[in-house]
């Protein structure tokens, strides 16, 4: 027998129709879906139309993901904290203290006078509650006071 392109015995049948068989090698429902998709693609000449609304993201979503990947969100939270500190703590306490850092939910405050540090130690829970209310519960979980 010849091994050319003519006749079914030479393997040409496999070469001509092998493309469809490569796509649908499974069994059952998955195979039927794959056959249907292949037939529709061949009939239309292209694949399924793209859903343009499915992959739309807002710039805020993209920026928040980038900031999380670069681990820069704490810097933004720290700047928000500095802006809201005098409002949350009060004007007098705001002048006597300064937010130093915010790392992993732990806020470090530098206090000028030991008596003010003692006062803040006594009211630390209330201060933490007000900060969490203003900036979000997950932003600050602990407050540390240092003299400086």
N, C-alpha and C positions, 0 to 999 in steps of 0.2 A: 504494500500500500504506500501511496505517496504521502509525504509529510508536508505538502503544500498548503495553500489556503483554500482549496476547493474541497467540498464534501464534508460530511459530519465526522467521519472517522479520523480525519487528520487533526482534529483539535481546534478547527476554526470556530466551531460552535462555542467552545469555551472562551476563545479569544473575543468573539463578538458580544457574547452575553455575560462575560465574566464581571463586567463593571457593576451590573445590578446585583450580582450574587455577592460581591465583596461588601456591599453596603448592608445587605440583609442576611446575616448569617445566624441570627438568633431564632428563637421559637416563640410561638404564641402571640400574645398581644403586642409585645415590643416589635416583633417581626412584621406584623400587619401594619403597625404605625410607620415603621421604617419604609415598607413598600409603598404605602400611601404617600408619604412625604416625597419619596423618589419619583413616583409617577406624577405628582403635582408639580414638582420641580422641572421634570422633563416637559410637561405639558405647557407650563407657563414660560419656560425658558430661564427662569430665575428662581431663587429661593423665596421664602416667606417675606412679605414686606416688613420693614423695620418699624417698631413702635417707638416713635420719637419722644414720647412722653415718659417712657419707662426709665431712661437713664439720665434724667434731668436732676441736677443738684443745685442747691442755692450756694452762693459764694460763702455764706456763713458756715454751712456744713463743711465745705472744702477747707476753709481756713481753720476751723476748730480741729479737724482731723490732722492737718499739717502741724498745728501747734502741739497737739497731743503726741504726734510722732517725734517731734523735736524736743519734747518735754519742756516747753516754754509756757505752759499754762499757769504755773505757779508765779511767774514774773508778772503776768497780767493780774492775777489775784492779789499779789502784793501791792501793785499800784492802785487797785480798787480799794484795798484795805487802808492805804495811806490817806486816800481821799475821804473815806468814811470814818476814820478813826476819831476825829474831834466831835463828829456828830453823835457817834455811839457812846464815847467815853465822857463827853462833856468838855467844855472849854478849859476849865481849870485843870482837869486830869490830863487833857490833851497837851497842855503846855508843859506838864511835869513828866510826861512819858513820850516815848517814840517807838514805833514799830521798827524792829531791826530786821527780822526775817520771817518768812513763812515757808517752812519746809515740811513736806509730807503731813500737812494738817496741823503742824505745831507752830504756833505763833510765839515769837520771842519779842518781849517788850523790854526796852531799856528805861529804867526808872531813875530819876535824878536823886531823890531823897529817900533815905531808909523808912521814914514815917509814911511816905506815900506808898512804898512797896508793901508795908504792913497793911495799910488800908486796902490796897488792891488784892492782897492775898485773902483778906476777909471777904471781899466781894467778887472773887474770881469766877464763881459759878454764874452769878448774875451777869457779869460782863461777857462771859463766854456765850450765854444764852442770847444776849442782845446782838453780839457779833454774828452768831449763826442765823439769827432772824434777818439781819441786814444783808449778809453776804452768801447765805446758803449753808445748809447743815453739813455738807461734805467738805466745805472749804476749810473750816477751822474745827479741830477736834480737841485741842489742848492749848492752854496758855501758859507760857513760862515767863517769869519775871526775873530780870537781872539788874543789879545796880551798876550805874555807869556815870 
